[in-house]
């Protein structure tokens, strides 16, 4: 039985990322039990999506804040459709996605878009930033306000920093 990498290239057995690497991706983003999280299945990520950390990366990193394009219904990094203030954060990418194949943009399908749950602020990535983390970011308040209904942050479980109070 053939095995496929995240960019759909066939690999021989043993060359897939070990389960520890996948779990590390998840534990850098999720701060409590996995069953407390909500995932959306079979999402399509726009092949033109880029993780622009200053070098126009074609591989989207786990933890990238994502939104849906209103015209195509495909996912893309938050802040790339219109702007950070008008786009809505709708999910967090859980596994790395290579957006090109043989130098050509390719839409990607994934079943691991986090759409609700318990997230680490130091694991989230804003499009255009080279490092993870939202604390002190210019969009921190905006991010917390957009995410507080579906997500709970490890440094603020009650949502006080979003300007609202939620009772657990």
Z-matrix of the N, CA and C atoms (Angstrom, degrees):
N
C 1 1.449
C 2 1.530 1 108.77
N 3 1.329 2 118.40 1 127.27
C 4 1.471 3 119.86 2 -179.02
C 5 1.529 4 111.69 3 -75.31
N 6 1.302 5 115.95 4 153.15
C 7 1.455 6 122.94 5 175.72
C 8 1.518 7 108.05 6 -113.73
N 9 1.339 8 116.71 7 149.28
C 10 1.448 9 121.07 8 -177.27
C 11 1.522 10 110.30 9 -124.50
N 12 1.332 11 115.74 10 139.69
C 13 1.455 12 120.60 11 176.32
C 14 1.520 13 108.95 12 -80.15
N 15 1.345 14 116.97 13 174.86
C 16 1.459 15 121.04 14 -178.54
C 17 1.523 16 112.38 15 -63.19
N 18 1.321 17 118.83 16 -18.03
C 19 1.466 18 119.82 17 177.20
C 20 1.528 19 111.39 18 -102.37
N 21 1.343 20 116.59 19 20.37
C 22 1.464 21 125.27 20 172.27
C 23 1.526 22 114.03 21 70.58
N 24 1.311 23 118.50 22 18.02
C 25 1.454 24 119.85 23 175.82
C 26 1.524 25 109.08 24 -90.32
N 27 1.331 26 116.15 25 138.55
C 28 1.453 27 120.18 26 -177.65
C 29 1.527 28 110.23 27 -70.52
N 30 1.339 29 115.77 28 136.22
C 31 1.458 30 121.50 29 179.96
C 32 1.521 31 109.64 30 -128.09
N 33 1.334 32 117.80 31 147.57
C 34 1.462 33 118.95 32 172.47
C 35 1.528 34 109.75 33 -72.56
N 36 1.334 35 117.57 34 157.11
C 37 1.469 36 119.80 35 178.63
C 38 1.521 37 111.34 36 -55.16
N 39 1.319 38 116.72 37 144.45
C 40 1.454 39 122.14 38 177.85
C 41 1.510 40 113.81 39 97.39
N 42 1.326 41 118.65 40 -13.40
C 43 1.449 42 120.61 41 -179.64
C 44 1.524 43 112.88 42 -99.68
N 45 1.317 44 118.06 43 -1.46
C 46 1.454 45 120.12 44 175.91
C 47 1.523 46 109.50 45 -71.93
N 48 1.327 47 118.33 46 153.81
C 49 1.466 48 119.11 47 177.55
C 50 1.528 49 109.77 48 -60.08
N 51 1.326 50 117.77 49 138.15
C 52 1.459 51 119.45 50 178.66
C 53 1.519 52 110.57 51 -65.04
N 54 1.318 53 116.42 52 156.36
C 55 1.463 54 121.38 53 -179.01
C 56 1.524 55 110.87 54 -58.34
N 57 1.335 56 116.66 55 -29.72
C 58 1.460 57 119.34 56 178.58
C 59 1.529 58 111.09 57 -62.15
N 60 1.328 59 117.86 58 -36.55
C 61 1.461 60 120.51 59 179.19
C 62 1.518 61 110.60 60 -67.64
N 63 1.325 62 116.99 61 -40.00
C 64 1.466 63 120.50 62 178.07
C 65 1.519 64 110.10 63 -65.24
N 66 1.337 65 116.85 64 -45.22
C 67 1.455 66 119.92 65 178.46
C 68 1.515 67 111.29 66 -62.84
N 69 1.322 68 118.09 67 -35.78
C 70 1.457 69 121.05 68 178.19
C 71 1.516 70 110.19 69 -63.99
N 72 1.329 71 117.31 70 -40.98
C 73 1.461 72 120.09 71 175.58
C 74 1.520 73 110.22 72 -57.40
N 75 1.332 74 116.52 73 -45.47
C 76 1.458 75 120.52 74 -177.45
C 77 1.517 76 111.86 75 -69.11
N 78 1.327 77 118.23 76 -42.17
C 79 1.458 78 119.76 77 -176.90
C 80 1.522 79 112.71 78 -74.80
N 81 1.310 80 118.32 79 -14.13
C 82 1.458 81 119.16 80 174.45
C 83 1.528 82 110.68 81 -79.83
N 84 1.329 83 117.01 82 -13.32
C 85 1.456 84 121.81 83 -178.54
C 86 1.523 85 112.09 84 -112.42
N 87 1.328 86 117.33 85 -42.47
C 88 1.467 87 121.90 86 -176.26
C 89 1.522 88 109.27 87 -98.12
N 90 1.369 89 117.69 88 134.11
C 91 1.459 90 119.63 89 -175.27
C 92 1.519 91 114.64 90 -106.92
N 93 1.290 92 119.33 91 2.82
C 94 1.465 93 120.82 92 176.74
C 95 1.521 94 108.29 93 -142.53
N 96 1.289 95 117.44 94 -162.26
C 97 1.455 96 122.59 95 -176.12
C 98 1.530 97 112.07 96 -58.41
N 99 1.327 98 115.79 97 139.39
C 100 1.453 99 122.17 98 -179.30
C 101 1.527 100 111.57 99 -61.98
N 102 1.344 101 117.32 100 -33.79
C 103 1.464 102 119.60 101 -177.41
C 104 1.535 103 112.32 102 -68.37
N 105 1.321 104 118.07 103 -10.88
C 106 1.465 105 120.76 104 176.87
C 107 1.530 106 111.88 105 -87.75
N 108 1.307 107 116.36 106 3.58
C 109 1.456 108 121.54 107 -178.72
C 110 1.526 109 110.42 108 -105.12
N 111 1.322 110 115.84 109 156.03
C 112 1.452 111 121.89 110 177.82
C 113 1.528 112 108.60 111 -117.76
N 114 1.321 113 115.17 112 129.26
C 115 1.453 114 121.05 113 -179.48
C 116 1.524 115 109.94 114 -117.14
N 117 1.323 116 116.48 115 146.74
C 118 1.455 117 120.41 116 172.57
C 119 1.514 118 107.75 117 -100.84
N 120 1.310 119 115.74 118 134.26
C 121 1.462 120 121.12 119 -178.06
C 122 1.515 121 111.78 120 -93.36
N 123 1.309 122 115.12 121 151.78
C 124 1.463 123 123.62 122 171.71
C 125 1.520 124 113.16 123 55.26
N 126 1.302 125 116.55 124 52.28
C 127 1.455 126 120.37 125 176.03
C 128 1.533 127 108.91 126 -91.00
N 129 1.320 128 115.65 127 150.68
C 130 1.454 129 121.85 128 178.62
C 131 1.518 130 108.61 129 -108.25
N 132 1.315 131 116.13 130 125.51
C 133 1.457 132 121.55 131 177.00
C 134 1.521 133 107.84 132 -100.67
N 135 1.309 134 116.06 133 130.10
C 136 1.461 135 122.40 134 -178.13
C 137 1.528 136 110.46 135 -59.43
N 138 1.326 137 116.78 136 129.31
C 139 1.466 138 121.79 137 -178.76
C 140 1.520 139 113.61 138 -61.81
N 141 1.318 140 117.17 139 -22.15
C 142 1.463 141 120.84 140 178.92
C 143 1.525 142 112.37 141 -84.89
N 144 1.330 143 117.66 142 -2.54
C 145 1.470 144 121.19 143 -179.43
C 146 1.526 145 110.13 144 -64.12
N 147 1.322 146 115.38 145 139.10
C 148 1.457 147 121.57 146 178.71
C 149 1.511 148 109.85 147 -133.18
N 150 1.325 149 115.33 148 143.97
C 151 1.457 150 122.24 149 176.09
C 152 1.521 151 105.64 150 -95.40
N 153 1.301 152 116.79 151 78.29
C 154 1.456 153 122.95 152 -170.64
C 155 1.522 154 111.19 153 -76.51
N 156 1.328 155 114.80 154 89.36
C 157 1.456 156 120.34 155 177.17
C 158 1.521 157 110.40 156 -98.20
N 159 1.320 158 115.96 157 22.40
C 160 1.458 159 121.02 158 -178.60
C 161 1.510 160 112.23 159 107.76
N 162 1.342 161 116.60 160 -11.96
C 163 1.463 162 119.40 161 -179.54
C 164 1.528 163 111.97 162 -129.34
N 165 1.337 164 118.19 163 18.09
C 166 1.468 165 123.96 164 177.44
C 167 1.521 166 112.40 165 49.69
N 168 1.294 167 116.68 166 57.09
C 169 1.456 168 122.32 167 -178.88
C 170 1.523 169 111.62 168 -65.44
N 171 1.327 170 116.21 169 137.49
C 172 1.459 171 120.83 170 177.51
C 173 1.525 172 111.91 171 -91.40
N 174 1.324 173 117.84 172 -5.50
C 175 1.460 174 121.41 173 176.18
C 176 1.529 175 107.76 174 -104.43
N 177 1.337 176 116.03 175 120.00
C 178 1.460 177 121.04 176 177.43
C 179 1.519 178 108.23 177 -79.49
N 180 1.328 179 116.95 178 132.21
C 181 1.463 180 121.94 179 -176.36
C 182 1.518 181 112.10 180 -86.51
N 183 1.341 182 117.20 181 147.50
C 184 1.463 183 119.89 182 173.76
C 185 1.530 184 109.99 183 -61.71
N 186 1.325 185 116.13 184 137.88
C 187 1.455 186 121.51 185 -178.77
C 188 1.518 187 112.99 186 100.57
N 189 1.333 188 117.19 187 -5.91
C 190 1.458 189 121.72 188 -179.65
C 191 1.527 190 109.97 189 -67.45
N 192 1.327 191 116.41 190 128.90
C 193 1.460 192 121.32 191 176.96
C 194 1.521 193 108.61 192 -71.43
N 195 1.336 194 116.15 193 133.24
C 196 1.458 195 121.44 194 -172.55
C 197 1.527 196 112.11 195 -124.99
N 198 1.327 197 115.21 196 156.10
C 199 1.459 198 123.25 197 175.91
C 200 1.520 199 108.12 198 -139.56
N 201 1.329 200 116.46 199 164.78
C 202 1.462 201 120.31 200 175.87
C 203 1.518 202 109.46 201 -97.69
N 204 1.313 203 116.54 202 138.36
C 205 1.453 204 121.75 203 173.68
C 206 1.523 205 107.19 204 -72.39
N 207 1.316 206 117.30 205 126.22
C 208 1.466 207 120.58 206 -174.51
C 209 1.523 208 113.01 207 -68.25
N 210 1.316 209 118.40 208 -25.04
C 211 1.462 210 119.16 209 -178.58
C 212 1.530 211 113.27 210 -90.92
N 213 1.331 212 118.25 211 -33.42
C 214 1.469 213 120.40 212 -177.10
C 215 1.523 214 113.12 213 -104.09
N 216 1.317 215 118.30 214 -14.86
C 217 1.466 216 124.05 215 -176.63
C 218 1.535 217 111.89 216 64.89
N 219 1.335 218 117.13 217 18.36
C 220 1.462 219 121.30 218 175.60
C 221 1.524 220 108.71 219 -97.63
N 222 1.316 221 116.27 220 150.93
C 223 1.458 222 121.89 221 179.78
C 224 1.522 223 110.14 222 -80.53
N 225 1.325 224 115.06 223 149.30
C 226 1.466 225 122.67 224 176.73
C 227 1.520 226 107.94 225 -154.39
N 228 1.328 227 117.88 226 164.89
C 229 1.467 228 119.69 227 179.03
C 230 1.530 229 111.56 228 -59.56
N 231 1.324 230 115.39 229 139.92
C 232 1.464 231 122.24 230 179.47
C 233 1.527 232 109.90 231 -60.99
N 234 1.321 233 116.10 232 133.51
C 235 1.452 234 121.66 233 178.71
C 236 1.510 235 113.94 234 95.59
N 237 1.338 236 118.26 235 -0.97
C 238 1.460 237 120.08 236 -178.04
C 239 1.525 238 113.11 237 -100.27
N 240 1.340 239 118.05 238 -16.50
C 241 1.466 240 118.62 239 179.36
C 242 1.526 241 110.08 240 -76.78
N 243 1.324 242 116.68 241 -54.31
C 244 1.461 243 121.23 242 178.82
C 245 1.522 244 110.00 243 -125.54
N 246 1.343 245 116.14 244 -70.32
C 247 1.462 246 121.53 245 178.79
C 248 1.525 247 108.49 246 -163.76
N 249 1.324 248 116.02 247 169.74
C 250 1.462 249 119.93 248 178.66
C 251 1.518 250 112.07 249 -61.89
N 252 1.323 251 117.82 250 -33.97
C 253 1.462 252 119.75 251 -175.96
C 254 1.523 253 113.19 252 -81.35
N 255 1.323 254 118.53 253 -29.52
C 256 1.467 255 118.68 254 -178.67
C 257 1.526 256 113.07 255 -96.31
N 258 1.330 257 119.23 256 -27.40
C 259 1.464 258 120.85 257 175.02
C 260 1.527 259 109.02 258 -72.99
N 261 1.311 260 116.66 259 148.91
C 262 1.465 261 121.79 260 179.14
C 263 1.521 262 109.89 261 -109.08
N 264 1.322 263 116.49 262 132.42
C 265 1.464 264 120.88 263 176.20
C 266 1.523 265 107.36 264 -71.70
N 267 1.325 266 116.02 265 121.92
C 268 1.462 267 120.16 266 -178.52
C 269 1.511 268 113.07 267 -118.43
N 270 1.335 269 117.61 268 -8.96
C 271 1.446 270 119.01 269 -179.54
C 272 1.520 271 112.51 270 -172.56
N 273 1.323 272 114.01 271 174.35
C 274 1.463 273 122.33 272 178.10
C 275 1.526 274 107.05 273 -128.98
N 276 1.319 275 116.75 274 126.27
C 277 1.462 276 121.65 275 178.99
C 278 1.529 277 108.86 276 -67.54
N 279 1.323 278 116.87 277 132.46
C 280 1.459 279 120.36 278 -175.65
C 281 1.527 280 113.67 279 -100.49
N 282 1.317 281 118.04 280 -31.92
C 283 1.461 282 120.96 281 -178.89
C 284 1.527 283 109.59 282 -126.08
N 285 1.325 284 116.74 283 146.99
C 286 1.460 285 121.32 284 179.53
C 287 1.527 286 110.21 285 -59.05
N 288 1.321 287 115.51 286 143.20
C 289 1.464 288 121.25 287 178.84
C 290 1.524 289 109.48 288 -132.72
N 291 1.323 290 117.23 289 122.02
C 292 1.475 291 121.32 290 174.68
C 293 1.519 292 106.92 291 -85.99
N 294 1.332 293 116.66 292 126.10
C 295 1.461 294 120.99 293 -170.74
C 296 1.527 295 113.97 294 -96.57
N 297 1.329 296 117.98 295 2.26
C 298 1.468 297 120.33 296 176.24
C 299 1.521 298 109.14 297 -128.27
N 300 1.317 299 113.86 298 155.08
C 301 1.464 300 120.52 299 172.15
C 302 1.517 301 106.34 300 -138.74
N 303 1.300 302 115.69 301 121.77
C 304 1.473 303 121.42 302 -175.87
C 305 1.519 304 111.33 303 55.15
N 306 1.326 305 116.57 304 37.58
C 307 1.450 306 122.23 305 176.06
C 308 1.519 307 115.45 306 79.61
N 309 1.331 308 117.79 307 5.71
C 310 1.464 309 122.14 308 -178.33
C 311 1.523 310 108.99 309 -115.28
N 312 1.352 311 116.65 310 135.90
C 313 1.470 312 121.01 311 177.29
C 314 1.523 313 110.19 312 -58.72
N 315 1.340 314 116.08 313 135.25
C 316 1.457 315 122.07 314 178.81
C 317 1.523 316 109.44 315 -133.11
N 318 1.327 317 117.69 316 127.57
C 319 1.460 318 119.87 317 171.54
C 320 1.518 319 107.84 318 -61.28
N 321 1.329 320 115.98 319 144.38
C 322 1.461 321 120.82 320 179.39
C 323 1.519 322 109.51 321 -119.12
N 324 1.314 323 115.34 322 147.28
C 325 1.457 324 121.67 323 178.96
C 326 1.514 325 107.73 324 -114.72
N 327 1.321 326 116.96 325 131.90
C 328 1.452 327 120.92 326 179.61
C 329 1.521 328 109.67 327 -142.30
N 330 1.291 329 116.53 328 149.81
C 331 1.456 330 121.55 329 177.63
C 332 1.509 331 111.48 330 -107.70
N 333 1.314 332 117.18 331 18.24
C 334 1.448 333 120.90 332 -173.98
C 335 1.514 334 113.15 333 -124.40
N 336 1.312 335 118.09 334 47.88
C 337 1.469 336 121.32 335 174.72
C 338 1.523 337 107.06 336 -93.68
N 339 1.319 338 116.45 337 115.37
C 340 1.457 339 121.41 338 178.91
C 341 1.527 340 108.11 339 -75.02
N 342 1.328 341 117.26 340 120.03
C 343 1.462 342 120.78 341 -179.00
C 344 1.530 343 112.13 342 -115.39
N 345 1.312 344 116.96 343 2.69
C 346 1.452 345 121.07 344 176.37
C 347 1.517 346 110.10 345 -176.47
N 348 1.329 347 115.98 346 149.20
C 349 1.456 348 118.92 347 177.61
C 350 1.513 349 112.88 348 142.11
N 351 1.313 350 114.28 349 -158.73
C 352 1.452 351 123.12 350 -172.88
C 353 1.533 352 109.13 351 -104.95
N 354 1.331 353 116.99 352 114.29
C 355 1.462 354 120.57 353 -174.44
C 356 1.527 355 112.18 354 -119.27
N 357 1.327 356 114.64 355 153.52
C 358 1.464 357 121.42 356 175.99
C 359 1.528 358 108.76 357 -92.19
N 360 1.326 359 116.49 358 130.62
C 361 1.465 360 119.69 359 -179.81
C 362 1.532 361 111.77 360 -64.40
N 363 1.334 362 117.33 361 -28.72
C 364 1.464 363 120.48 362 -179.58
C 365 1.519 364 112.62 363 -83.64
N 366 1.351 365 118.29 364 -1.27
C 367 1.448 366 121.70 365 178.11
C 368 1.511 367 113.45 366 -104.09
N 369 1.339 368 116.42 367 -8.31
C 370 1.462 369 120.29 368 -178.11
C 371 1.525 370 110.47 369 -85.14
N 372 1.326 371 116.54 370 143.68
C 373 1.455 372 121.73 371 -178.20
C 374 1.520 373 109.37 372 -122.70
N 375 1.321 374 115.80 373 130.41
C 376 1.460 375 122.60 374 176.04
C 377 1.522 376 108.08 375 -96.55
N 378 1.326 377 115.77 376 132.62
C 379 1.467 378 121.21 377 177.55
C 380 1.531 379 109.60 378 -50.61
N 381 1.304 380 116.72 379 132.74
C 382 1.456 381 121.86 380 178.71
C 383 1.514 382 114.09 381 95.05
N 384 1.342 383 117.41 382 -2.20
C 385 1.467 384 121.04 383 -179.75
C 386 1.519 385 110.45 384 -108.63
N 387 1.319 386 116.82 385 142.55
C 388 1.460 387 120.40 386 -178.82
C 389 1.524 388 112.88 387 -84.52
N 390 1.331 389 117.54 388 -17.10
C 391 1.462 390 119.62 389 -179.39
C 392 1.523 391 110.52 390 -126.73
N 393 1.319 392 114.71 391 160.49
C 394 1.459 393 120.97 392 -179.83
C 395 1.525 394 110.39 393 -83.83
N 396 1.330 395 115.23 394 160.41
C 397 1.458 396 121.77 395 176.87
C 398 1.518 397 111.44 396 114.54
N 399 1.339 398 115.34 397 138.85
C 400 1.465 399 119.40 398 -179.54
C 401 1.523 400 113.10 399 -111.78
N 402 1.330 401 117.96 400 -11.18
C 403 1.465 402 120.27 401 -178.46
C 404 1.524 403 109.15 402 -65.37
N 405 1.331 404 115.61 403 123.61
C 406 1.450 405 121.63 404 -179.30
C 407 1.522 406 114.05 405 85.53
N 408 1.321 407 117.03 406 -4.70
C 409 1.466 408 120.16 407 178.78
C 410 1.524 409 109.44 408 -70.26
N 411 1.317 410 117.48 409 149.42
C 412 1.467 411 121.81 410 -179.41
C 413 1.527 412 111.89 411 -59.24
N 414 1.326 413 117.55 412 -26.25
C 415 1.470 414 121.64 413 -179.45
C 416 1.530 415 113.24 414 -100.89
N 417 1.333 416 118.13 415 12.31
C 418 1.475 417 120.29 416 -174.51
C 419 1.521 418 112.58 417 -55.83
N 420 1.315 419 119.02 418 -49.38
C 421 1.460 420 121.58 419 -178.95
C 422 1.521 421 110.51 420 -62.11
N 423 1.310 422 117.02 421 -44.30
C 424 1.463 423 122.02 422 178.47
C 425 1.534 424 110.51 423 -59.81
N 426 1.320 425 117.53 424 -44.52
C 427 1.467 426 122.39 425 179.64
C 428 1.524 427 110.12 426 -61.59
N 429 1.320 428 116.93 427 -48.91
C 430 1.466 429 120.24 428 -178.86
C 431 1.529 430 111.40 429 -63.08
N 432 1.321 431 117.71 430 -39.94
C 433 1.467 432 120.14 431 179.79
C 434 1.519 433 111.39 432 -67.43
N 435 1.317 434 117.70 433 -38.00
C 436 1.456 435 120.14 434 179.89
C 437 1.524 436 112.92 435 -73.25
N 438 1.329 437 117.44 436 -28.81
C 439 1.458 438 120.39 437 -173.45
C 440 1.530 439 114.76 438 -98.10
N 441 1.340 440 119.19 439 -12.30
C 442 1.456 441 119.62 440 -168.44
C 443 1.531 442 114.54 441 -64.96
N 444 1.317 443 119.07 442 -24.08
C 445 1.466 444 119.71 443 -179.48
C 446 1.521 445 112.83 444 -74.48
N 447 1.315 446 117.71 445 -31.70
C 448 1.463 447 120.72 446 -176.66
C 449 1.527 448 114.14 447 -110.96
N 450 1.321 449 116.67 448 -15.57
C 451 1.459 450 120.52 449 -175.81
C 452 1.518 451 110.28 450 -126.18
N 453 1.331 452 115.29 451 154.50
C 454 1.455 453 122.12 452 174.48
C 455 1.521 454 107.06 453 -125.08
N 456 1.332 455 116.38 454 129.76
C 457 1.463 456 121.61 455 -177.01
C 458 1.521 457 110.77 456 -90.19
N 459 1.327 458 115.97 457 145.10
C 460 1.460 459 120.19 458 -178.43
C 461 1.519 460 112.80 459 -65.56
N 462 1.328 461 119.12 460 -26.33
C 463 1.463 462 121.16 461 -179.71
C 464 1.532 463 112.65 462 -94.82
N 465 1.326 464 117.63 463 -0.24
C 466 1.462 465 120.95 464 -176.38
C 467 1.537 466 110.51 465 -158.60
N 468 1.329 467 117.90 466 67.32
C 469 1.468 468 120.15 467 -175.24
C 470 1.534 469 114.65 468 -60.46
N 471 1.320 470 118.61 469 -28.22
C 472 1.463 471 120.24 470 -178.57
C 473 1.529 472 113.83 471 -88.31
N 474 1.304 473 119.13 472 -6.25
C 475 1.453 474 121.60 473 176.91
C 476 1.511 475 115.14 474 81.12
N 477 1.320 476 118.69 475 18.78
C 478 1.467 477 121.27 476 -179.87
C 479 1.525 478 112.48 477 -61.22
N 480 1.329 479 117.04 478 -37.31
C 481 1.455 480 120.19 479 -177.33
C 482 1.526 481 112.18 480 -72.66
N 483 1.335 482 117.28 481 -12.14
C 484 1.461 483 121.04 482 176.47
C 485 1.522 484 110.57 483 -86.55
N 486 1.326 485 116.23 484 -2.96
C 487 1.454 486 120.25 485 -179.29
C 488 1.508 487 112.80 486 86.45
N 489 1.324 488 116.44 487 11.36
C 490 1.467 489 121.42 488 178.07
C 491 1.505 490 108.90 489 -133.21
N 492 1.285 491 116.67 490 161.74
C 493 1.453 492 121.53 491 176.63
C 494 1.530 493 107.18 492 -118.76
N 495 1.324 494 115.46 493 124.11
C 496 1.461 495 119.93 494 174.35
C 497 1.516 496 108.03 495 -117.63
N 498 1.278 497 116.82 496 142.20
C 499 1.471 498 121.45 497 -177.77
C 500 1.508 499 109.01 498 -102.77
N 501 1.325 500 115.54 499 127.80
C 502 1.458 501 121.62 500 -179.12
C 503 1.522 502 110.56 501 -77.54
